[in-house]
Amino acid sequence: MSTTFFLDSNPSPDQLAGAVNYLLANLSSTTSSNQGTGQIIDAGGQIVGYLYKYIQIKYAQSYDGTVGFANVPTGATYYGIRNSDSSTESTNPADYIWTQVTGGFGSTNSLWYLTTGSRSIQFQVASLQPNTGWVVDPGTAIDLDLITAAPASPTTFVVIRVANSYAAPTNAEVLSSIGRLPLFGDLCTVNYDSGLYSIQYKYTSGWAIFQSYITSDVIVAGSITGTSIAAGTITASNIAANTITATQIAANTISATNMAASSITAANAALDNAVVQTLNIAGNAVTVPASVSGSGYISVSASLIAGQPVYLIGVADGSSGLTSNQARTGYLYVNGTAIHGSSTQNVYYLFSEYYVSQITCSTTYTPPTTATYTFSFSADSISTGSTLFVIQTKR
């Protein structure tokens, strides 16, 4: 049976003493701890962990930290470590244990760290991230209970600021939001100025602006109207397919003056009620027929436009009861003037009578002027009925 000790983020002195005694009894007879520095040291003199929750880091240009004491490494030749249960960093150089850096930090090197659990931490001076899990000194106290070496995947999160500042997220803000420091591929949206604006950053070796935008949750309903949008800034390519339907368009808000010429086309359309002042349809796509039926000489009138042709068709029914073999002729007239004639001799004899089949006359007429024209049709011989069609093509 084994016994383990687990310490929360704020252990009591008795809990801390029990854990240390357990370490000393089970890890090595020569493992020691220093409650002043917080260091736990193994038999080989290596620091294997710390007693307290936070590591504070400072930089300097002297062995005791009194020269060039600072919170950033630029130009420093030493870094100092302090272990404490407080996240508030000390400003007293004497509270830190100082380590010299070969060659110094210069202007490109940083102090990187890796936490692996049990409040153990490793340090390395480098200009780039040494490996996965290594994190650069954030400039604030490091929480040893947050493990940077644990497997993690990039994530997307939001940092909310009241202040009007769109600066990249700080390590403290990242820790507060997702419980770890940033890693490659993280996306952070910084919502700032009391929620009015947003900007998105992406983390690689550092934070860089990814894109800026206004999120929908900070737009007041009805606050953006057509008069607030610059003409031509929203086009079809900016709108997702099928997102705007008739139910989302206010009645009478789209008129011909709001649409570009030839912007609406349709292979097929059904219209219940269309009121059109001017209709322009190419390819003779619309025809307006006029017709009349009767016997003998029949006529129909139609208003025509100069140069727009009409198609005339006159049909006379077959005749019976003839006493002799007769030819049959039909005529089409425009304003009383014959313009076309057609005849037939298709006669057959049945039951002592002659029969003549129906006759059809057809032609195209192009009016020279815009006016009302009278079209007529007649066929000789006996006929039970005639029909005249005037098919007017509208362009």
VOVEX-749913 format. One record per residue (C-alpha): x negated, y, z negated. Coordinates in Angstrom, 3 decimals, padded with zeros to 6 digits. Each point is the difference from the previous one (the first is absolute). Layout:
N
<node X="X" Y="Y" Z="Z"/>
...
This chain:
395
<node X="000.000" Y="000.000" Z="000.000"/>
<node X="-001.361" Y="003.377" Z="000.963"/>
<node X="000.732" Y="003.444" Z="-001.368"/>
<node X="-000.012" Y="003.215" Z="002.014"/>
<node X="000.375" Y="003.634" Z="-000.894"/>
<node X="002.016" Y="002.464" Z="002.050"/>
<node X="-000.264" Y="003.711" Z="-000.766"/>
<node X="002.531" Y="002.556" Z="001.154"/>
<node X="-000.969" Y="003.501" Z="001.111"/>
<node X="-000.092" Y="001.318" Z="-003.579"/>
<node X="-001.216" Y="-002.763" Z="-002.393"/>
<node X="-000.189" Y="000.528" Z="-003.723"/>
<node X="-003.419" Y="-000.146" Z="-001.743"/>
<node X="000.899" Y="-003.420" Z="-001.443"/>
<node X="000.944" Y="-001.371" Z="003.432"/>
<node X="-003.184" Y="001.385" Z="001.519"/>
<node X="-002.137" Y="-001.470" Z="-002.754"/>
<node X="001.650" Y="-003.403" Z="000.406"/>
<node X="-000.621" Y="-000.006" Z="003.741"/>
<node X="-003.635" Y="001.020" Z="-000.445"/>
<node X="-000.558" Y="-002.671" Z="-002.631"/>
<node X="001.507" Y="-002.569" Z="002.360"/>
<node X="-002.356" Y="001.078" Z="002.777"/>
<node X="-002.983" Y="-000.155" Z="-002.310"/>
<node X="000.967" Y="-003.441" Z="-001.269"/>
<node X="000.812" Y="-001.608" Z="003.337"/>
<node X="-002.008" Y="001.670" Z="002.733"/>
<node X="-003.423" Y="-000.022" Z="-001.501"/>
<node X="-001.547" Y="000.151" Z="-003.402"/>
<node X="-002.069" Y="002.941" Z="001.166"/>
<node X="002.789" Y="002.016" Z="001.652"/>
<node X="000.383" Y="003.320" Z="-001.718"/>
<node X="002.199" Y="003.048" Z="000.111"/>
<node X="-000.609" Y="003.627" Z="-000.860"/>
<node X="003.046" Y="001.774" Z="-001.341"/>
<node X="-001.737" Y="003.344" Z="000.502"/>
<node X="-000.676" Y="-000.425" Z="003.728"/>
<node X="002.762" Y="-002.578" Z="000.601"/>
<node X="-002.438" Y="-002.304" Z="001.798"/>
<node X="000.228" Y="-003.801" Z="-000.198"/>
<node X="-003.425" Y="-001.467" Z="000.798"/>
<node X="-000.867" Y="-003.632" Z="000.745"/>
<node X="-003.087" Y="-001.974" Z="-001.017"/>
<node X="-001.928" Y="001.296" Z="003.000"/>
<node X="000.621" Y="003.623" Z="-000.894"/>
<node X="002.535" Y="000.529" Z="002.760"/>
<node X="003.156" Y="002.026" Z="-000.596"/>
<node X="002.894" Y="-002.407" Z="000.592"/>
<node X="002.851" Y="002.219" Z="-001.076"/>
<node X="001.229" Y="002.854" Z="-002.149"/>
<node X="002.061" Y="000.192" Z="-003.156"/>
<node X="002.082" Y="003.029" Z="000.902"/>
<node X="002.486" Y="000.767" Z="002.760"/>
<node X="-001.647" Y="002.873" Z="001.912"/>
<node X="-003.350" Y="000.712" Z="001.638"/>
<node X="-000.953" Y="003.672" Z="000.315"/>
<node X="-002.693" Y="001.001" Z="002.524"/>
<node X="-002.090" Y="003.162" Z="000.268"/>
<node X="-003.075" Y="001.028" Z="002.019"/>
<node X="-003.138" Y="001.959" Z="-000.811"/>
<node X="-003.570" Y="000.795" Z="001.025"/>
<node X="-001.719" Y="-001.026" Z="-003.223"/>
<node X="-000.326" Y="-003.191" Z="-002.070"/>
<node X="002.173" Y="001.407" Z="-002.808"/>
<node X="002.619" Y="001.674" Z="002.203"/>
<node X="-000.721" Y="003.509" Z="-001.215"/>
<node X="-001.171" Y="001.264" Z="003.401"/>
<node X="002.571" Y="000.280" Z="002.777"/>
<node X="002.770" Y="-001.706" Z="-002.001"/>
<node X="002.883" Y="-000.389" Z="002.477"/>
<node X="003.001" Y="-002.062" Z="001.076"/>
<node X="-001.275" Y="-000.548" Z="003.571"/>
<node X="-003.148" Y="-001.830" Z="001.167"/>
<node X="-001.299" Y="002.508" Z="002.572"/>
<node X="-003.631" Y="000.771" Z="-000.755"/>
<node X="-000.019" Y="-002.114" Z="-003.184"/>
<node X="-002.744" Y="-002.498" Z="-000.898"/>
<node X="001.776" Y="-001.628" Z="-002.965"/>
<node X="003.469" Y="-001.237" Z="-000.838"/>
<node X="001.408" Y="-000.442" Z="-003.486"/>
<node X="002.483" Y="-002.573" Z="-001.306"/>
<node X="002.281" Y="000.329" Z="-003.018"/>
<node X="002.468" Y="-002.661" Z="-001.210"/>
<node X="003.019" Y="001.293" Z="-001.910"/>
<node X="003.643" Y="-000.650" Z="-000.741"/>
<node X="000.748" Y="003.538" Z="001.162"/>
<node X="000.504" Y="001.003" Z="003.621"/>
<node X="-001.116" Y="003.537" Z="-000.859"/>
<node X="-003.616" Y="000.269" Z="001.077"/>
<node X="-002.616" Y="001.370" Z="-002.386"/>
<node X="-001.953" Y="003.094" Z="001.007"/>
<node X="-002.859" Y="-000.815" Z="-002.382"/>
<node X="-003.004" Y="-001.541" Z="001.852"/>
<node X="-001.060" Y="-001.728" Z="-003.229"/>
<node X="003.122" Y="-002.224" Z="000.130"/>
<node X="-001.208" Y="-001.690" Z="003.216"/>
<node X="-002.553" Y="-002.745" Z="000.720"/>
<node X="-002.132" Y="001.236" Z="002.899"/>
<node X="-001.401" Y="-002.048" Z="002.918"/>
<node X="-002.502" Y="001.325" Z="002.538"/>
<node X="000.786" Y="-000.376" Z="003.713"/>
<node X="-002.954" Y="-000.786" Z="002.251"/>
<node X="-000.172" Y="002.728" Z="002.639"/>
<node X="002.917" Y="001.820" Z="-001.592"/>
<node X="003.499" Y="000.485" Z="001.382"/>
<node X="-000.892" Y="002.756" Z="002.447"/>
<node X="003.017" Y="001.198" Z="001.984"/>
<node X="001.192" Y="-003.315" Z="001.446"/>
<node X="-000.155" Y="-002.603" Z="-002.780"/>
<node X="002.804" Y="-000.775" Z="-002.432"/>
<node X="000.433" Y="-002.233" Z="-003.028"/>
<node X="002.181" Y="-002.997" Z="000.849"/>
<node X="001.511" Y="-002.440" Z="-002.508"/>
<node X="001.702" Y="-003.407" Z="-000.051"/>
<node X="002.246" Y="-001.217" Z="-002.853"/>
<node X="000.524" Y="-003.771" Z="-000.213"/>
<node X="002.005" Y="-000.428" Z="-003.203"/>
<node X="-000.823" Y="-000.412" Z="-003.723"/>
<node X="-001.019" Y="003.656" Z="000.077"/>
<node X="-003.105" Y="-000.795" Z="001.996"/>
<node X="-001.281" Y="002.479" Z="002.568"/>
<node X="-002.859" Y="000.178" Z="002.515"/>
<node X="-001.618" Y="003.142" Z="001.444"/>
<node X="-001.828" Y="000.651" Z="003.261"/>
<node X="-001.373" Y="003.163" Z="001.594"/>
<node X="000.711" Y="000.112" Z="003.752"/>
<node X="001.153" Y="002.305" Z="002.757"/>
<node X="002.664" Y="-002.461" Z="001.226"/>
<node X="002.278" Y="-002.516" Z="-001.678"/>
<node X="-002.236" Y="-003.000" Z="-000.918"/>
<node X="002.756" Y="-002.570" Z="000.531"/>
<node X="003.725" Y="-000.668" Z="-000.391"/>
<node X="001.263" Y="001.009" Z="-003.418"/>
<node X="-002.712" Y="002.578" Z="-000.678"/>
<node X="001.391" Y="003.438" Z="-000.834"/>
<node X="-001.741" Y="003.361" Z="-000.136"/>
<node X="-000.066" Y="001.871" Z="-003.320"/>
<node X="003.292" Y="001.956" Z="-000.050"/>
<node X="-001.356" Y="002.773" Z="-002.219"/>
<node X="002.358" Y="-000.996" Z="-002.811"/>
<node X="-000.182" Y="-002.718" Z="-002.662"/>
<node X="000.095" Y="-003.535" Z="001.452"/>
<node X="002.563" Y="-002.411" Z="-001.464"/>
<node X="-001.825" Y="-003.307" Z="-000.527"/>
<node X="003.280" Y="-001.895" Z="-000.193"/>
<node X="000.679" Y="000.769" Z="003.687"/>
<node X="-001.792" Y="-002.629" Z="002.092"/>
<node X="-001.325" Y="001.344" Z="003.283"/>
<node X="-001.320" Y="-003.380" Z="001.144"/>
<node X="003.427" Y="-001.663" Z="-000.060"/>
<node X="001.339" Y="-000.900" Z="003.459"/>
<node X="002.192" Y="002.791" Z="001.274"/>
<node X="001.622" Y="000.999" Z="003.258"/>
<node X="000.478" Y="003.487" Z="001.401"/>
<node X="003.232" Y="001.584" Z="-001.125"/>
<node X="002.125" Y="003.059" Z="000.663"/>
<node X="000.960" Y="002.258" Z="-002.889"/>
<node X="001.076" Y="003.533" Z="-000.875"/>
<node X="-001.634" Y="002.620" Z="-002.196"/>
<node X="002.366" Y="002.780" Z="-001.092"/>
<node X="-001.329" Y="003.428" Z="-000.919"/>
<node X="001.877" Y="003.038" Z="-001.211"/>
<node X="-002.874" Y="002.260" Z="001.026"/>
<node X="-000.376" Y="001.308" Z="003.547"/>
<node X="-003.083" Y="-002.115" Z="000.690"/>
<node X="-000.386" Y="-002.439" Z="002.869"/>
<node X="-003.496" Y="-001.162" Z="-001.013"/>
<node X="-000.876" Y="-003.685" Z="000.259"/>
<node X="001.206" Y="-002.149" Z="-002.915"/>
<node X="-002.353" Y="-000.226" Z="-002.959"/>
<node X="-001.065" Y="-003.320" Z="-001.492"/>
<node X="002.017" Y="000.884" Z="-003.088"/>
<node X="003.127" Y="000.454" Z="002.137"/>
<node X="-000.653" Y="-003.278" Z="001.814"/>
<node X="-000.504" Y="-001.867" Z="-003.271"/>
<node X="003.206" Y="001.483" Z="-001.369"/>
<node X="001.939" Y="-000.995" Z="003.125"/>
<node X="-001.242" Y="-003.525" Z="000.798"/>
<node X="-002.152" Y="-001.009" Z="-002.978"/>
<node X="-003.250" Y="-000.278" Z="001.948"/>
<node X="-002.454" Y="002.138" Z="001.879"/>
<node X="000.374" Y="000.533" Z="003.778"/>
<node X="-001.235" Y="-002.563" Z="002.485"/>
<node X="-000.425" Y="-000.137" Z="003.760"/>
<node X="003.312" Y="000.355" Z="001.833"/>
<node X="002.044" Y="001.584" Z="-002.788"/>
<node X="002.550" Y="002.602" Z="001.138"/>
<node X="001.004" Y="002.707" Z="-002.444"/>
<node X="002.739" Y="002.566" Z="000.572"/>
<node X="-000.606" Y="003.133" Z="-002.038"/>
<node X="003.310" Y="001.749" Z="-000.642"/>
<node X="-000.765" Y="003.519" Z="-001.216"/>
<node X="001.402" Y="003.452" Z="-000.772"/>
<node X="002.910" Y="-001.397" Z="-002.043"/>
<node X="000.964" Y="-002.430" Z="002.749"/>
<node X="000.114" Y="002.437" Z="002.918"/>
<node X="-002.845" Y="-001.454" Z="002.055"/>
<node X="-001.825" Y="-003.272" Z="000.554"/>
<node X="-003.308" Y="-001.053" Z="001.500"/>
<node X="-001.368" Y="-003.509" Z="000.455"/>
<node X="-003.577" Y="-001.113" Z="-000.629"/>
<node X="-001.770" Y="-003.233" Z="000.967"/>
<node X="-002.911" Y="-001.419" Z="-001.954"/>
<node X="-003.075" Y="-001.472" Z="001.734"/>
<node X="-003.234" Y="000.989" Z="-001.741"/>
<node X="001.946" Y="003.005" Z="-001.292"/>
<node X="003.345" Y="001.702" Z="000.497"/>
<node X="000.736" Y="001.635" Z="003.354"/>
<node X="003.186" Y="001.630" Z="001.286"/>
<node X="002.044" Y="-002.551" Z="001.916"/>
<node X="003.042" Y="002.094" Z="000.916"/>
<node X="002.181" Y="002.739" Z="-001.423"/>
<node X="003.779" Y="000.079" Z="000.077"/>
<node X="003.151" Y="000.974" Z="-001.855"/>
<node X="001.662" Y="-003.033" Z="-001.549"/>
<node X="003.748" Y="-000.461" Z="000.381"/>
<node X="000.584" Y="-000.162" Z="-003.744"/>
<node X="-001.114" Y="003.624" Z="-000.395"/>
<node X="002.215" Y="001.376" Z="002.794"/>
<node X="003.277" Y="001.424" Z="-001.291"/>
<node X="002.991" Y="-001.261" Z="001.980"/>
<node X="001.174" Y="002.564" Z="002.541"/>
<node X="-003.056" Y="002.208" Z="-000.489"/>
<node X="-001.394" Y="-000.599" Z="003.509"/>
<node X="002.315" Y="001.260" Z="002.741"/>
<node X="-000.416" Y="000.475" Z="003.722"/>
<node X="-001.004" Y="003.646" Z="-000.421"/>
<node X="-002.930" Y="-001.127" Z="-002.184"/>
<node X="-001.451" Y="-002.314" Z="002.666"/>
<node X="-002.181" Y="001.406" Z="002.764"/>
<node X="001.396" Y="-000.625" Z="003.474"/>
<node X="-001.485" Y="-003.015" Z="001.756"/>
<node X="-001.685" Y="-001.444" Z="-003.122"/>
<node X="002.315" Y="-003.001" Z="-000.342"/>
<node X="000.257" Y="-002.115" Z="003.143"/>
<node X="001.340" Y="-003.475" Z="000.715"/>
<node X="-003.442" Y="-001.540" Z="-000.525"/>
<node X="000.058" Y="001.256" Z="-003.624"/>
<node X="003.339" Y="-001.652" Z="-000.798"/>
<node X="000.337" Y="-003.697" Z="-000.811"/>
<node X="002.273" Y="-001.897" Z="002.395"/>
<node X="003.677" Y="-000.292" Z="-001.008"/>
<node X="-000.363" Y="002.340" Z="-003.004"/>
<node X="002.272" Y="002.740" Z="001.359"/>
<node X="003.535" Y="-001.061" Z="000.927"/>
<node X="003.189" Y="001.908" Z="000.757"/>
<node X="001.134" Y="-000.151" Z="-003.647"/>
<node X="-003.071" Y="002.024" Z="-001.031"/>
<node X="000.618" Y="002.848" Z="002.474"/>
<node X="002.375" Y="002.792" Z="-000.977"/>
<node X="002.868" Y="000.557" Z="002.434"/>
<node X="-000.594" Y="002.609" Z="002.736"/>
<node X="-003.691" Y="000.480" Z="-000.954"/>
<node X="-001.406" Y="-001.335" Z="003.289"/>
<node X="000.932" Y="001.889" Z="003.147"/>
<node X="-001.417" Y="000.162" Z="003.521"/>
<node X="-002.180" Y="002.983" Z="-000.961"/>
<node X="-001.746" Y="-002.164" Z="-002.621"/>
<node X="-001.012" Y="-002.683" Z="002.512"/>
<node X="-002.678" Y="000.022" Z="002.654"/>
<node X="001.136" Y="-000.504" Z="003.587"/>
<node X="000.269" Y="-003.668" Z="001.029"/>
<node X="-000.672" Y="-001.090" Z="-003.618"/>
<node X="003.070" Y="-002.248" Z="-000.248"/>
<node X="000.424" Y="-002.863" Z="002.437"/>
<node X="002.200" Y="-003.089" Z="-000.034"/>
<node X="000.352" Y="-003.094" Z="002.130"/>
<node X="003.627" Y="-000.344" Z="-001.055"/>
<node X="002.301" Y="002.275" Z="-001.969"/>
<node X="003.607" Y="-000.064" Z="-001.212"/>
<node X="001.666" Y="003.392" Z="-000.617"/>
<node X="003.420" Y="000.324" Z="-001.596"/>
<node X="000.302" Y="003.731" Z="000.609"/>
<node X="-002.616" Y="002.079" Z="001.797"/>
<node X="000.323" Y="003.719" Z="000.705"/>
<node X="-002.617" Y="001.078" Z="002.539"/>
<node X="-000.413" Y="003.440" Z="001.567"/>
<node X="-002.609" Y="-001.043" Z="002.556"/>
<node X="-000.700" Y="-003.635" Z="000.845"/>
<node X="-003.099" Y="-000.868" Z="001.984"/>
<node X="-000.310" Y="-003.686" Z="000.843"/>
<node X="-002.440" Y="-001.240" Z="002.593"/>
<node X="000.425" Y="-002.823" Z="002.476"/>
<node X="003.750" Y="000.470" Z="000.676"/>
<node X="000.624" Y="-001.667" Z="-003.330"/>
<node X="003.539" Y="001.364" Z="-000.430"/>
<node X="002.857" Y="-000.238" Z="002.528"/>
<node X="003.404" Y="001.632" Z="-000.293"/>
<node X="002.615" Y="-001.814" Z="002.159"/>
<node X="003.217" Y="001.485" Z="001.426"/>
<node X="002.601" Y="-002.093" Z="001.780"/>
<node X="003.521" Y="000.002" Z="001.381"/>
<node X="002.309" Y="-002.752" Z="001.249"/>
<node X="003.067" Y="000.113" Z="002.239"/>
<node X="001.128" Y="-000.747" Z="003.505"/>
<node X="-000.637" Y="001.792" Z="003.220"/>
<node X="-002.163" Y="003.122" Z="-000.188"/>
<node X="-001.389" Y="000.386" Z="-003.560"/>
<node X="-002.214" Y="002.785" Z="-001.479"/>
<node X="-001.964" Y="000.822" Z="-003.142"/>
<node X="-001.908" Y="003.155" Z="-001.009"/>
<node X="-003.323" Y="000.278" Z="-001.813"/>
<node X="-002.245" Y="002.888" Z="-001.066"/>
<node X="-003.436" Y="-000.505" Z="001.449"/>
<node X="-003.407" Y="001.602" Z="-000.373"/>
<node X="-001.948" Y="000.944" Z="003.080"/>
<node X="-002.548" Y="-002.631" Z="001.001"/>
<node X="001.342" Y="-002.696" Z="-002.353"/>
<node X="001.420" Y="-002.825" Z="002.149"/>
<node X="003.244" Y="-001.938" Z="-000.484"/>
<node X="000.802" Y="-003.514" Z="001.134"/>
<node X="003.381" Y="-000.465" Z="001.733"/>
<node X="001.829" Y="-003.328" Z="000.273"/>
<node X="003.425" Y="-000.417" Z="001.644"/>
<node X="001.783" Y="-003.344" Z="-000.089"/>
<node X="003.280" Y="-000.882" Z="001.834"/>
<node X="001.867" Y="-003.216" Z="-000.772"/>
<node X="000.597" Y="-002.664" Z="002.603"/>
<node X="003.049" Y="000.308" Z="002.290"/>
<node X="002.570" Y="-002.543" Z="001.049"/>
<node X="003.035" Y="-000.177" Z="002.220"/>
<node X="-001.817" Y="001.186" Z="003.112"/>
<node X="001.479" Y="-000.988" Z="003.341"/>
<node X="-003.228" Y="000.248" Z="001.922"/>
<node X="-003.743" Y="-000.307" Z="-000.406"/>
<node X="-001.165" Y="003.491" Z="-001.075"/>
<node X="-003.306" Y="001.537" Z="-000.940"/>
<node X="-000.030" Y="001.914" Z="-003.289"/>
<node X="-001.847" Y="003.232" Z="-000.873"/>
<node X="-000.555" Y="001.946" Z="-003.266"/>
<node X="-001.325" Y="003.547" Z="-000.409"/>
<node X="-001.605" Y="002.071" Z="-002.798"/>
<node X="000.520" Y="003.788" Z="-000.035"/>
<node X="-001.560" Y="002.965" Z="-001.805"/>
<node X="002.221" Y="003.069" Z="-000.136"/>
<node X="002.040" Y="-001.410" Z="002.912"/>
<node X="-002.993" Y="-000.784" Z="002.228"/>
<node X="-000.699" Y="-003.644" Z="000.809"/>
<node X="-003.529" Y="-000.946" Z="-000.965"/>
<node X="000.075" Y="-003.777" Z="000.398"/>
<node X="002.034" Y="-002.714" Z="001.680"/>
<node X="000.073" Y="-003.784" Z="-000.097"/>
<node X="002.075" Y="-002.566" Z="001.910"/>
<node X="000.765" Y="-003.690" Z="-000.172"/>
<node X="001.416" Y="-002.632" Z="002.449"/>
<node X="000.217" Y="-002.751" Z="-002.572"/>
<node X="003.461" Y="-001.261" Z="001.022"/>
<node X="001.512" Y="-003.407" Z="-000.638"/>
<node X="003.361" Y="-001.553" Z="000.982"/>
<node X="002.210" Y="-001.820" Z="-002.499"/>
<node X="003.699" Y="-000.869" Z="000.038"/>
<node X="000.715" Y="002.007" Z="003.179"/>
<node X="-001.588" Y="003.182" Z="-001.449"/>
<node X="-003.278" Y="001.743" Z="000.405"/>
<node X="-002.002" Y="000.880" Z="-003.142"/>
<node X="-002.838" Y="002.546" Z="-000.343"/>
<node X="-002.463" Y="-000.191" Z="-002.885"/>
<node X="-000.812" Y="003.074" Z="-002.194"/>
<node X="-002.303" Y="002.696" Z="001.302"/>
<node X="-002.714" Y="001.835" Z="-001.932"/>
<node X="-001.688" Y="003.293" Z="000.879"/>
<node X="-003.003" Y="001.333" Z="-001.948"/>
<node X="-002.495" Y="002.813" Z="000.408"/>
<node X="-002.084" Y="002.536" Z="-001.942"/>
<node X="000.741" Y="003.698" Z="000.094"/>
<node X="-002.273" Y="002.798" Z="-001.262"/>
<node X="001.842" Y="003.290" Z="-000.646"/>
<node X="-001.717" Y="003.053" Z="001.488"/>
<node X="001.353" Y="002.352" Z="-002.682"/>
<node X="001.335" Y="-000.233" Z="-003.523"/>
<node X="003.778" Y="-000.113" Z="000.327"/>
<node X="003.118" Y="-002.143" Z="-000.315"/>
<node X="000.365" Y="-002.461" Z="002.885"/>
<node X="003.006" Y="-002.013" Z="001.160"/>
<node X="-000.732" Y="-003.555" Z="001.120"/>
<node X="002.545" Y="-002.023" Z="001.980"/>
<node X="000.415" Y="-003.499" Z="001.413"/>
<node X="002.394" Y="-001.469" Z="002.523"/>
<node X="000.338" Y="-003.260" Z="001.883"/>
<node X="002.197" Y="-000.671" Z="003.012"/>
<node X="002.427" Y="-002.830" Z="000.404"/>
<node X="002.313" Y="-001.318" Z="-002.651"/>
<node X="-001.501" Y="000.002" Z="-003.522"/>
<node X="001.438" Y="-000.845" Z="-003.387"/>
<node X="-002.445" Y="002.330" Z="-001.788"/>
<node X="-003.292" Y="001.900" Z="000.121"/>
<node X="-002.577" Y="001.115" Z="-002.577"/>
<node X="-002.632" Y="002.706" Z="000.230"/>
<node X="-003.003" Y="000.151" Z="-002.360"/>
<node X="-002.215" Y="003.068" Z="-000.284"/>
<node X="-003.049" Y="-000.890" Z="-002.106"/>
<node X="-001.795" Y="003.172" Z="-001.030"/>
<node X="-003.617" Y="-000.286" Z="-001.133"/>
<node X="-001.036" Y="002.497" Z="-002.700"/>
<node X="-003.631" Y="001.007" Z="-000.348"/>
